[in-house]
Amino acid sequence: MVSALGAVQLVMPSAQRGVEQLLLDNTAQERVVMAGMVSSKLQMLKTLLASAARQLSAEDLADPQRLARRLRELPALRVLFNTLFVVAPDGRLRARMEKGSISTTELPNIADRAYFQQLMRGDQPVVSAPLRSRISQAPVVVVAVPVFDAGNRVVGALAGSITLQAS
């Protein structure tokens, strides 16, 4: 009995390390798979937003009623994002849609947001770091794409936010 107990004590630490390493390896593999899925979803969201942004014009951004009508014409995006919004080059939100309801007045300015500044410096879609929504105060990630005019100049942005939730 004593020799069996001694053998168990000798073997147990090595078996425990083996089990811990197996669990760490599985966790790392799960993270790689999850990262791939998130990356794929973000790419799809950027592509869909860019496609919708090509349908917007500088004239749409100048007319809040016309812009509201154009946002209502994007039912697929309403399902994928918690909110959709259009931003002028100076950072003023021109229109915001949440749950089918559109606001065109009393909207915040996002000119100080890093993702918006990055978008306006370039011409590529941007995904924000997690941040707090200025309106709902909920933690969100924002996917934003440029809106171009006929001369291929950035005249604003179309963006969607996804509320982050603990699982």
N, C-alpha and C positions, 0 to 999 in steps of 0.2 A: 504494500500500500504506500509506504514511504517512497519507494523508488518510482512508483507511478506518479505520485504527487510531484516529485522532483522532475520527472520527465515532462510533465504538463507545464511546470513553471519554466522550464528551459524552452519548450516549443511555443508556448503561448505568446511571448513578445514578438517572435518572428511571424507567427500567424496573424497577430493583430496588425503588424506593419503591412503585411500582404493585403489584408482586407481593407485597411485604410487607403493604401495605394490604389487598389481596384476601385474604391468609391471615388477617389479623386480623379482617376482617369475617366470614369463614367460621367462625372460632373463636368469635366472639361469638354468631353465629346458633346454632351447635351448643350453646353454653352455655344459651341461652334455651330451646331445645328440651329439653335435659336437665333444666333446672330445672322445666319444665312437667311432665315425666314423673314426676320425684321428688315434686312437689307433689301430683299426681294419686294416686300410690301412697300417700302419707301420708294423704291425705283418705280413701281407701278403708280403710286400716288403722284410722284413728280411728272410722270408721262401724261397722266390724265389731266392734271392741272395745266400743264403746258399746252395740251390740245385745246382745252377750254380757253386759255389765255389768248390763243391765236384767233379766237372768235370775237375778242374784245378789241375796240378801237379807241383812239384818243378821244373821239367824239362821245363814246360811251362813258368814258371817265369824266367828261365835262358835264354830263347831264344825269343827275341823281335818279330821276324817274326811269330813264332809259337803262341805266345801270341796274336798277332794281329789277326791271323786266328781264334783263339778260341773266341775272343771277337765278331768277325763277326758272329759266330755261336749262338749268344744269342739275336735273334731278339725280343723276348718278353720283355727282359729287356731294350732294346733300346727305346721301346715305353713308359715304365714306368718311366725311369730316363732321365734327361736332359744330363747327362754325366755318363759314366761308366769308372772306372779306376782300375788298378791292382797296388798294392804297395808291394815292397820288405820289409823285416823285418827292414831294416835300415831307412825306410821312403821315399826312392826314388820311384817315380812313374815309373813303367816299361812300361806301356801303358795307353793311355787315348783315349776314343772314345766319340765323340760328333757329333750328326746328321749323323752317319754312317762313319764319317771321323776319322781315327785312327792316333794318334801321338805316336811315340816311342822314340823321341829325344827331348832334351831341355825341359824336364818336371821338375816341382818343387819338392822339398823335403818337405814332410809333417810330418817329425819326431817330430816336436814341437807341432803338433795339439793334443789337449786333447783327442779327440775321438780315434785317432790312438794309442796314448800311452795306453789308457784304453783297447783297443782291443788287443794290443800286450802283456799286462800284464795278460790277461785272455784268454778265448777261446769262448766267447759268442759274438753275434752280438751287435753292438753299434749304437746308433743314436746320432748324434752330436747336440749340441746347434746350433741355427742359427749363421752363420759366413759368411765372405766374401770369395768367391772363389779366389784363388791365381792367376788364369788365367783370368777369365772373370770379376772379381771384383763384380759380382752379389751376392746378399744375397742368401745363400743356406742352406739346411740341408743335411747332408751326412749320409747315411746308409751304414755301413761297416760290413763285416763278415770275419772271418779268413779263410785262405786257409791252409789245413793240408797236410803234406807229408804222406807216407805210414806208418810211425811210429807214426802218430797222433800228430806230433809237428807242431806248427804254423810256416809256411814258408812265409807268406805274407798275403795280404788282397785283397778282391774284394769289391769294393765300388761303390755306385751310388749316384749322387747328384740330388737334386730336387730344382729348382730355386723357391724362394719365391716371390710371387706377391701379391700386394695389390688388394683387390677385391672391 
